[in-house]
Amino acid sequence: MPFVDEEHRRAQDFEIPGDRCYWEYKLIMDKWRNSPRWTTVDAIAERLWPDDWKRAFALAFLVFFVLHVMKYERIKRIENGDI
């Protein structure tokens, strides 16, 4: 979880998973704010997926998932009830 309290934002302890996540999220958001475009997303994701085609597939899948799969899941939660 990147949304740590002010104490952890001022003095991160990288032994704590949330502090590591905060640090990574901050770096990502700094890059995004500087240049909010798809090439920035691609550059950020390159660390996770160095292969160009695998990264393109992964990013395309994420867009598909957010736009289509999550819509389906919201409908199913309404129809069948929440967990």
C-alpha positions as CSV (number, residue, x, y, z in Angstrom):
1,M,0.0,0.0,0.0
2,P,1.6,3.3,-1.0
3,F,-0.6,5.5,1.1
4,V,1.5,5.5,4.3
5,D,1.3,8.2,7.0
6,E,3.5,11.3,7.1
7,E,6.0,9.8,9.5
8,H,6.8,7.0,7.0
9,R,6.8,9.5,4.1
10,R,9.5,11.5,5.8
11,A,11.6,8.6,6.9
12,Q,11.0,5.4,4.9
13,D,12.0,2.1,6.4
14,F,12.6,-0.2,3.4
15,E,12.2,-3.3,5.6
16,I,8.5,-2.3,5.7
17,P,6.5,-3.4,2.5
18,G,4.3,-0.3,2.6
19,D,7.3,2.0,2.7
20,R,8.8,0.3,-0.3
21,C,5.5,0.5,-2.1
22,Y,5.2,4.2,-1.3
23,W,8.7,4.9,-2.7
24,E,8.0,3.0,-5.9
25,Y,4.6,4.7,-6.3
26,K,6.1,8.1,-5.7
27,L,8.7,7.5,-8.5
28,I,6.0,6.3,-10.8
29,M,3.8,9.3,-10.1
30,D,6.7,11.8,-10.5
31,K,7.3,10.3,-14.0
32,W,3.6,10.4,-14.8
33,R,3.1,14.0,-13.7
34,N,6.1,15.0,-15.7
35,S,4.8,13.4,-18.9
36,P,1.3,11.9,-18.8
37,R,1.3,9.8,-22.0
38,W,1.4,6.2,-23.1
39,T,5.1,6.2,-23.8
40,T,5.6,7.1,-20.1
41,V,3.5,4.1,-19.1
42,D,5.6,1.9,-21.4
43,A,8.8,3.2,-20.0
44,I,7.6,2.6,-16.4
45,A,6.5,-0.9,-17.2
46,E,9.8,-1.8,-18.9
47,R,11.3,-2.4,-15.5
48,L,8.6,-5.1,-14.9
49,W,8.5,-6.5,-18.4
50,P,11.8,-5.8,-20.3
51,D,10.7,-7.6,-23.5
52,D,8.9,-5.2,-25.8
53,W,6.2,-7.6,-27.0
54,K,5.5,-9.1,-23.6
55,R,5.2,-5.6,-22.2
56,A,2.8,-4.5,-25.0
57,F,0.7,-7.6,-24.4
58,A,0.7,-7.0,-20.6
59,L,-0.3,-3.4,-20.9
60,A,-3.0,-4.2,-23.5
61,F,-4.3,-6.9,-21.2
62,L,-4.5,-4.4,-18.3
63,V,-6.5,-2.0,-20.3
64,F,-8.8,-4.8,-21.4
65,F,-9.2,-5.9,-17.8
66,V,-10.0,-2.5,-16.5
67,L,-12.5,-1.6,-19.3
68,H,-14.2,-4.9,-19.8
69,V,-13.5,-7.5,-17.1
70,M,-14.1,-5.2,-14.2
71,K,-17.4,-4.0,-15.7
72,Y,-18.5,-7.7,-15.9
73,E,-17.4,-8.3,-12.3
74,R,-19.3,-5.3,-11.1
75,I,-22.5,-6.6,-12.8
76,K,-21.9,-10.1,-11.3
77,R,-21.5,-8.7,-7.8
78,I,-24.8,-6.9,-8.1
79,E,-26.5,-10.0,-9.5
80,N,-25.0,-12.5,-7.1
81,G,-24.1,-10.5,-4.0
82,D,-20.8,-9.4,-2.5
83,I,-18.4,-11.7,-0.8
